[in-house]
Amino acid sequence: MTEHASTAAHHPGEGHPANHVVPVGIYLAVFAALMVLTVVTVAASRVDLGAFNTPLALVIAVTKAVLVVLFFMHVKYGPRVIGLVLAAAMLYLFHLIVGTGADYVSRGPVDPRPDRPVVHGEK
Amino acid sequence: MSASSADDLIRSEFLAHHFRNLPEQKEAANLGMWVFIAQEMMFFGGLFLTYTIYRALYARTFAQASHHLDWKLGAFNTAVLIGSSLTMALAVHAAALGHRKATVRYLLLTIVLGAVFLGVKVVEYQDKFVHHLVPGAGFQFEGGDPRAAQMFYSLYFALTGLHALHMVIGIPILATVAFLAHRGRYSPAYHTPVELTGLYWHFVDIVWIFLFPLLYLIH
């Protein structure tokens, strides 16, 4: 096989022309960032931010997920159609949560039996 | 691209007849895996939605119930799973470079880290049985609304159980891929199974990245 000679022009020193080879340093940097963000998640949960604790935890989790998707899962280097699949999935997820959530907060008790009022939630 | 490596991409024993070359086949396989992952997002999405609604309705009891989970074990497992994602990424990297031994080594490391995660999960589940926090007839909860606390633990077991099930399925897949890698089946031109297993494993990692703060760190 003369793969090495042929690939030198493509990605200096590494890999096959069919692959996008990401330097190991990038994986290590992403790993370090994920670990730091895990510590930040725990630290942020110990500070009382009232209603903002959960949104902050979600922002950090989304940041971590984006790092994993872009670098570990190679979406940054892959064909754009994969981004489309991902965007479509997130759009549906958004509809699912926002649509159902809106229904829950606006509808009130739904039990049709007058003697059995259902009151959800805590006083 | 030299003639020999171009040849490599159209004359592989792994190339199905309906694809022109290996990169095209690989792109189709990756796209298919991403559609599967999109489906998995919907699958977990329903449970995350249920969590969101019950958490909004019973915020106080959910926080009290959450305090019975050990955040240190949760954080430890988060680190273990992130570590396993790193070793998985390095296994794919090694396979793309044709480093057979490194591929096998990183795949085995990924399995070990996955097993450590599941071992910690067993210890955590056992603790819930001992403390009557498993939903059902034996459920006991002091303070707050026991029905809402039971809902928290139902969601805890459903979400972490499905997540753990994904890992229980993932480990034999990793073992199979490691065995085939050891046998020299994969090359820089063809190592799609290693890549797709990696996508699956990273997805499972992402699910946990959301589960950890939502289950262990609410106050």
Interface residues (C-beta under 8 A of the other chain):
Chain A: M1 T2 E3 A5 S6 T7 H10 E14 G15 H16 P17 A18 N19 V21 V22 V24 Y27 L28 V30 F31 L34 M35 T38 T41 V42 S45 D48 N53 T54 A57 L58 I60 A61 K64 A65 V68 V69 F71 F72 M73 H74 G78 P79 V81 I82 V85 L86 A88 A89 M90 Y92 L93 L96 I97 T100 G101 Y104 V105 H120 G121 E122
Chain B: M1 S2 S4 S5 D8 L9 L22 P23 K26 E27 N30 L31 W34 V35 I37 A38 M41 M42 G45 G46 F48 L49 T52 I53 A56 L57 Y58 A59 R60 T61 W71 A75 T78 A79 I82 G83 S85 L86 M88 A89 L90 H93 A96 L97 G98 D145 A148 S187 P188 A189 E195 G198 L199 H202 F203 D205 I206 I209 F210 F212 P213 L214 L217 I218 H219
